[in-house]
Amino acid sequence: MMADAKKYAQQLLNMSNDPVSQMLYGQQSKYMSPPQDIAPYKMLSNAFQQAQAQYPILQTMPMDYRVSANKHDNSYLETWPKNETGDVGYARPSDFPMNKLGVEVFKQSTTPKDIMADVVSHDLVNNNPVYKNAYNQFQSSLQPWQQQKLQGQYNYAKQNENETRPYNEWANTSGIPSYFRGNLFDQWKNENTGNTVTNDMYTPNQLKQFDQLKSYMKKDNNGS
């Protein structure tokens, strides 16, 4: 088995200069998928291992992980919840079992924080009581001026990002989850200063809640 793995790794080194492949031990080519019986190429990635170390709850969650060629919409990663099949244009990877969470990364620059943020949005806010409660509290605490910001984001997405969903569907599946992640994972930055945008986007109580959840994420070892 190890001889086969080394042989396969050398083949990929010879065939692919794709920078994304550098994330995987053994180098996964954008033109080839690793044989199903060579497990290291499916699961080992520096970013994923670092995410598990930084956010211990990930160590308790059954999930698969892979690196793929860049998605057409310039996404950094895609998290596949259990039983999600995708659609005709973009289906669930065939090597992700339906009974497990799957994380698919497209860009080498994806960080451990990005991975945790996507897992929170696609799984933990629905299935973990602590994260679910925090998300529900945030959602119910949104102020009218925050709803206006969401409407502005939706209008921009329609005009510039080919968004076609009705507002309520977009808000529930993309807009509010993104708003929740924005501070929790420092995803919203001021373009001029590089600082995380907080004061003009959240209420003091929401910021306090995020601080508590950030502390919890770092020490949670049992998934409850």
C-alpha positions as CSV (number, residue, x, y, z in Angstrom):
1,M,0.0,0.0,0.0
2,M,2.7,2.5,0.9
3,A,4.6,1.7,-2.3
4,D,1.4,2.4,-4.3
5,A,0.9,5.6,-2.4
6,K,4.5,6.9,-3.1
7,K,4.1,5.9,-6.8
8,Y,0.9,7.7,-7.0
9,A,2.4,10.8,-5.4
10,Q,5.2,10.9,-7.8
11,Q,2.8,10.6,-10.7
12,L,1.0,13.6,-9.5
13,L,4.1,15.6,-8.9
14,N,5.0,15.0,-12.5
15,M,1.6,15.8,-13.9
16,S,0.3,18.8,-12.0
17,N,1.6,22.3,-11.1
18,D,-1.7,23.3,-9.6
19,P,-0.9,25.3,-6.4
20,V,-4.0,23.9,-4.7
21,S,-2.3,20.5,-4.8
22,Q,0.3,21.8,-2.3
23,M,-2.4,21.5,0.4
24,L,-2.4,17.7,0.3
25,Y,0.2,15.3,1.3
26,G,1.2,13.5,-1.8
27,Q,0.0,16.3,-4.2
28,Q,-3.6,15.8,-5.6
29,S,-3.7,16.8,-9.2
30,K,-6.6,18.8,-10.6
31,Y,-6.8,16.2,-13.4
32,M,-6.8,13.1,-11.3
33,S,-8.6,11.9,-8.2
34,P,-6.6,9.7,-5.7
35,P,-7.5,6.0,-5.6
36,Q,-10.1,5.3,-3.0
37,D,-7.8,2.9,-1.2
38,I,-5.1,5.5,-0.6
39,A,-6.6,7.3,2.4
40,P,-3.9,9.9,3.1
41,Y,-4.7,11.9,0.0
42,K,-8.3,12.2,1.0
43,M,-7.9,13.4,4.6
44,L,-4.6,15.0,5.2
45,S,-4.2,18.7,4.8
46,N,-2.3,21.3,6.8
47,A,-5.3,23.6,6.9
48,F,-7.7,20.9,8.1
49,Q,-5.2,19.6,10.7
50,Q,-4.7,23.1,12.0
51,A,-8.5,23.7,12.1
52,Q,-8.9,20.5,14.2
53,A,-6.1,21.7,16.6
54,Q,-7.6,25.2,16.9
55,Y,-11.2,24.2,17.2
56,P,-11.3,20.9,19.1
57,I,-14.9,20.2,18.4
58,L,-13.9,19.3,14.8
59,Q,-12.0,16.3,16.2
60,T,-15.3,14.9,17.5
61,M,-17.2,15.3,14.3
62,P,-17.3,12.5,11.7
63,M,-16.4,14.2,8.4
64,D,-14.5,13.8,5.2
65,Y,-12.2,16.4,3.6
66,R,-10.8,16.9,0.2
67,V,-9.1,19.5,-2.0
68,S,-10.6,20.1,-5.5
69,A,-9.9,22.3,-8.5
70,N,-11.3,25.8,-8.1
71,K,-15.0,26.1,-8.3
72,H,-16.4,28.3,-11.1
73,D,-17.8,30.9,-8.7
74,N,-14.5,31.6,-7.1
75,S,-15.5,30.0,-3.8
76,Y,-12.9,29.1,-1.2
77,L,-14.6,26.0,0.1
78,E,-17.9,24.1,0.2
79,T,-19.3,22.2,3.2
80,W,-21.7,19.4,2.4
81,P,-24.1,18.5,5.2
82,K,-25.3,15.0,5.7
83,N,-27.7,13.8,2.9
84,E,-27.2,16.9,0.7
85,T,-26.9,15.8,-2.9
86,G,-26.2,19.2,-4.6
87,D,-27.7,19.8,-8.0
88,V,-27.2,19.0,-11.7
89,G,-24.6,21.8,-12.1
90,Y,-22.7,20.9,-8.9
91,A,-23.2,17.6,-7.3
92,R,-21.9,16.2,-4.0
93,P,-18.4,14.6,-4.5
94,S,-18.9,10.9,-5.0
95,D,-16.3,10.0,-2.3
96,F,-18.3,11.9,0.4
97,P,-20.7,9.4,2.1
98,M,-24.2,10.7,2.6
99,N,-24.1,9.9,6.3
100,K,-21.1,12.2,7.1
101,L,-20.3,15.9,6.8
102,G,-17.9,16.7,3.9
103,V,-15.6,19.7,3.5
104,E,-14.3,20.5,0.0
105,V,-11.6,23.1,-0.4
106,F,-10.9,24.9,-3.7
107,K,-8.2,27.4,-2.8
108,Q,-4.8,27.0,-1.2
109,S,-5.3,30.3,0.7
110,T,-8.3,28.8,2.7
111,T,-7.5,29.1,6.4
112,P,-8.4,27.0,9.4
113,K,-10.8,29.8,10.5
114,D,-12.5,29.6,7.1
115,I,-13.1,25.9,7.5
116,M,-14.5,26.3,11.0
117,A,-16.7,29.1,9.9
118,D,-18.2,27.0,7.1
119,V,-18.8,24.0,9.4
120,V,-20.5,26.3,11.9
121,S,-22.8,27.7,9.2
122,H,-23.7,24.4,7.6
123,D,-23.8,22.1,10.6
124,L,-23.2,23.3,14.1
125,V,-25.9,26.1,14.1
126,N,-28.4,23.3,13.2
127,N,-27.1,20.4,15.2
128,N,-25.1,21.6,18.2
129,P,-27.2,23.1,21.0
130,V,-24.7,25.8,22.0
131,Y,-24.1,27.1,18.5
132,K,-27.8,26.7,17.6
133,N,-28.8,28.8,20.6
134,A,-26.2,31.4,19.9
135,Y,-27.4,31.7,16.2
136,N,-31.0,31.8,17.1
137,Q,-30.4,34.6,19.7
138,F,-28.4,36.6,17.1
139,Q,-31.1,36.1,14.5
140,S,-33.9,37.3,16.8
141,S,-31.8,40.3,18.0
142,L,-31.3,41.8,14.5
143,Q,-32.3,45.4,14.5
144,P,-34.2,47.3,11.8
145,W,-31.0,49.0,10.7
146,Q,-29.3,45.7,10.5
147,Q,-32.1,44.4,8.3
148,Q,-31.6,47.4,6.1
149,K,-27.9,46.4,5.7
150,L,-28.9,42.9,4.8
151,Q,-31.3,44.3,2.2
152,G,-28.5,46.3,0.7
153,Q,-26.2,43.3,0.6
154,Y,-29.0,41.4,-1.2
155,N,-29.5,44.2,-3.8
156,Y,-25.8,44.1,-4.5
157,A,-25.8,40.4,-4.9
158,K,-28.6,40.6,-7.4
159,Q,-26.9,43.3,-9.4
160,N,-23.4,42.0,-9.3
161,E,-23.4,38.3,-8.3
162,N,-26.2,36.8,-10.3
163,E,-28.3,36.2,-7.2
164,T,-31.8,35.0,-8.2
165,R,-33.3,33.7,-4.9
166,P,-36.2,35.6,-3.2
167,Y,-34.9,37.9,-0.4
168,N,-36.2,35.7,2.5
169,E,-34.6,32.6,1.0
170,W,-31.3,34.4,0.5
171,A,-31.4,35.9,4.0
172,N,-32.0,32.6,5.7
173,T,-29.5,30.6,3.8
174,S,-26.8,33.1,3.0
175,G,-27.3,36.7,4.3
176,I,-27.9,36.1,8.0
177,P,-25.4,33.2,8.3
178,S,-22.8,35.5,6.7
179,Y,-23.7,38.3,9.1
180,F,-23.3,35.9,12.0
181,R,-19.8,34.8,10.7
182,G,-18.7,38.3,9.9
183,N,-17.5,39.1,13.4
184,L,-17.3,35.6,14.9
185,F,-14.6,34.7,12.3
186,D,-13.3,38.2,11.4
187,Q,-14.5,37.8,7.9
188,W,-15.6,41.5,7.4
189,K,-12.7,43.8,7.1
190,N,-12.4,47.5,6.5
191,E,-10.8,47.8,3.1
192,N,-8.7,50.8,4.1
193,T,-7.5,49.7,7.6
194,G,-7.8,45.9,7.4
195,N,-9.4,46.0,10.8
196,T,-12.5,43.9,11.6
197,V,-15.7,45.8,11.1
198,T,-17.7,45.6,14.3
199,N,-19.0,48.8,15.9
200,D,-21.2,49.9,12.9
201,M,-22.5,46.4,12.1
202,Y,-23.4,44.9,15.5
203,T,-25.0,45.9,18.8
204,P,-23.0,45.8,22.1
205,N,-25.0,42.8,23.2
206,Q,-24.2,40.9,20.0
207,L,-20.5,41.7,20.4
208,K,-20.6,40.4,23.9
209,Q,-22.3,37.2,22.7
210,F,-19.6,36.7,20.0
211,D,-16.8,37.1,22.6
212,Q,-18.4,34.4,24.7
213,L,-18.8,32.0,21.7
214,K,-15.2,32.7,20.6
215,S,-13.9,31.6,24.0
216,Y,-16.1,28.5,23.9
217,M,-14.9,27.5,20.4
218,K,-11.3,27.3,21.6
219,K,-11.9,25.1,24.6
220,D,-14.9,22.9,23.4
221,N,-13.6,19.3,23.4
222,N,-16.8,17.3,23.6
223,G,-19.1,18.7,21.0
224,S,-21.8,19.6,23.5
